[in-house]
Amino acid sequence: MQNTRSLAPTFGAEVSDYTISSTTSNEENTAIKALWAKHKLLLFRNQNLDEETLVSFSRVFGDLEIHVRTEYLSSAFPEVLYVSNMKNNGKKMGILADTEVGWHYDQIYLPRPAVGSLLMAHTLPPTGGNTEFADMTTAYSELPEEVKQQLEGARAVQSYEAFNSAYSVPTSKEQKQRSPDIAHPIVRTHPVTGEKALYLCPGMTTEIVGWEAADSRAMLDYLFEWTVQPRYVYSHSWQPGDALLWDNACTMHRRDPFDQNHDRLMKRTTILPPEALAVPV
Ligand SMILES: [Fe+2]
């Protein structure tokens, strides 16, 4: 078993002295998957990953998604999405540029949302661009009982359009058709661990289905404030060679802005759940 160091009181672990490769053994894979399920967020430092290794290691955790933003995919490995403010021949290389990116679950707006992402630092600015994660399992478990009861069976609308109009370049007509608004349970049972977590986020969750507008707004605002209390949040300051693997069924994340005069390139794979566990419940 690998040694680990805690990143935050309730979740997150750095996996010490581990080199990600494309030739890991079954025993290693089982051990890393167990660590991922237990800690929800794994940090691997001092990695030197090419895209092929990034993809093959990511496949240990599930099938990989080809992201709807096809203009920002690696041409050699379309499973790799670029997150960047850099340009290539005058064209943007990646999503999200240099401004703040609000709290969100990746792909919560899809019928079969990703359950994980692996994000690797390729080029970093000297400061800024921290990524924060919130532990939505603990945030749920510590909610007042009466709030838990109110949320039982409730579903919320998830909108990629809402996120894009606030934080990103609007999607094309075809991309809109691939990602219409969708409703998912507000309390999600984790497809692997069975733990319950709040499954909503300020960036993409717009309303609670069937609730009066004012009640829906008030509950969402309450939950958004609740989930980002410092005791549920870990802020990651990136170093060259960092790779972060997060559980996207029970943590949400955001990014700080950074100086637009500096380049930043991150490479991400997006991990899908097994087909039988695909739809959030
Ligand atoms: Fe994200």
Residues whose N, C-alpha, C, O or C-beta is under 5 A from the ligand:
A	BS01	LIG	D106
